Amino acid sequence: MPKETFSFMRDLLAAPSPVGYEGAMTFGVLQPRFESFMPKGWGMHRYTGNASLVLDTAPGETDKLTVLVIGHADKIRMQVRSLSLIHI
C-alpha cells in the first residue's frame, strides 16, 4: 500500500466512531480529503441532522444526469457489502 494511502487509512481509523460521533469522521477526515482533489467548479453540501456530505459536480444545473453514491463504513468491517442503483 502506498504511504499516502496508508496515512489516510490511519487517519480514518484514528477518528472517533461510536454512534453519535460520525461527524468527527465525516467532517474531520473525509471532507478535507474530498476538498484536496475537488475541482474548483464543484460544490459541497452539508445537511443538519446527519453526518453527510454531497459532492455536487455541477452546482445549480438541474437538467443534467444525477448520480448519488451512498456509502457506510465502520471499524468493524470497513468494507463495501452491497451496491444499489436507484433510478429516479
Secondary structure, 3 states (H helix, E strand, C coil): CCHHHHHHHHHHHHCCCCCCCHHHHHHHHHHHHHHHHCCCCCEEEECCCCCCEEEECCCCCCCCCCCCCCCCCCCCCCCCCCCCCCCC
